[in-house]
Amino acid sequence: MQPSAARFRTDDGASIEALVGDIQYYLTLTPRQLPSRYFYDPLGSALFEAICELPWYRITRSERRLLECHSREIFGRVGSLSTLVELGPGSGDKLASLLSRGGALARGFSVHLVDISAAALNLAERTLLALDPDLVVAPHLATYENGLADAMNARAGNGRAMTLFLGSNIGNFDPPGACAFLRAVRSSFSIGDSLLIGTDLVKPERELLLAYDDPLGVTAAFNRNLLVRINRDLGADFDITAFRHRALWNAAESRVEMHLVAGSRQHVRIPGASLEVVVEQDETIWTESSYKYEPAGVISMLERAGFRRLAQWIDGDDGFALTLVEAI
């Protein structure tokens, strides 16, 4: 007996049912789209970790510097914590750095990691336990909203909670989606809980495009891997070699866009989604938007979602902001 689509899960924790529904919807839009949340299967997660090491992708290094420089001040501003949550922890190295440099390892709070990628959760948990084998780490294979709600429901004692949303992941939401997401995060908080959020800032176009279209082609491989996983998980027959990666800066919308561009006409069959599509030569599939911010705009966005500013630190050289807010 075959497992139902609702029960079977892909190797990054996403259900086949969700993947099928998203493919049937997004791939038939004009222009065609694919949700960026499906980037992070095991290969996609490994490619993203490689992207973070590229000299042209400065987000990770800039954010890590800010965390290292201000870790003690961060913990000093949030009061007594019982719960620490990270949404999308990646390898766990930024959280490990924050804990070790902030002198927070002996404080006895529980750490919750939330991601739809099982590979990322396993790596982050190993990183944190290597730092301190006695650390209480709870992984949540779930969407950000559901995992955060579970973590907050599991909190113990009267201490406050701090949630980390780093890597400028908020930039993957369009402005209405970002506001809705932040309001959903706020709804899981109690008054006095804090949010530490990283945001990439607007910078010269050339710098932005090099970060999303690197000379080594790692980001291109990361982008095309979306088609690899659809071929694998849904039995599709995309010709991967016939698609090229394109990154562009949309100044009017303040976002970098990633697209896959068809080099030839393709009749693509996707049996697992009961779908066939004809992709014309030079037609694009829009795979990701990464919005860039001004520092004051970050504060305004968070205030509209029900937070007040505690502090903001800016790396002026690489154009990145780390903002700490409190639920009111």
Secondary structure as GFF3:
##gff-version 3
##sequence-region A 1 328
A	DSSP	alpha_helix	16	26	.	.	.	ID=ss1
A	DSSP	beta_strand	32	33	.	.	.	ID=ss2
A	DSSP	three_ten_helix	36	39	.	.	.	ID=ss3
A	DSSP	alpha_helix	42	53	.	.	.	ID=ss4
A	DSSP	alpha_helix	59	78	.	.	.	ID=ss5
A	DSSP	beta_strand	81	87	.	.	.	ID=ss6
A	DSSP	alpha_helix	93	101	.	.	.	ID=ss7
A	DSSP	beta_strand	110	115	.	.	.	ID=ss8
A	DSSP	alpha_helix	118	131	.	.	.	ID=ss9
A	DSSP	beta_strand	137	141	.	.	.	ID=ss10
A	DSSP	alpha_helix	144	153	.	.	.	ID=ss11
A	DSSP	beta_strand	160	165	.	.	.	ID=ss12
A	DSSP	three_ten_helix	169	172	.	.	.	ID=ss13
A	DSSP	alpha_helix	175	188	.	.	.	ID=ss14
A	DSSP	beta_strand	194	200	.	.	.	ID=ss15
A	DSSP	alpha_helix	205	212	.	.	.	ID=ss16
A	DSSP	alpha_helix	218	234	.	.	.	ID=ss17
A	DSSP	three_ten_helix	240	242	.	.	.	ID=ss18
A	DSSP	beta_strand	243	250	.	.	.	ID=ss19
A	DSSP	beta_strand	255	262	.	.	.	ID=ss20
A	DSSP	beta_strand	266	270	.	.	.	ID=ss21
A	DSSP	three_ten_helix	271	273	.	.	.	ID=ss22
A	DSSP	beta_strand	275	279	.	.	.	ID=ss23
A	DSSP	beta_strand	284	291	.	.	.	ID=ss24
A	DSSP	alpha_helix	295	304	.	.	.	ID=ss25
A	DSSP	beta_strand	307	315	.	.	.	ID=ss26
A	DSSP	beta_strand	320	327	.	.	.	ID=ss27
###
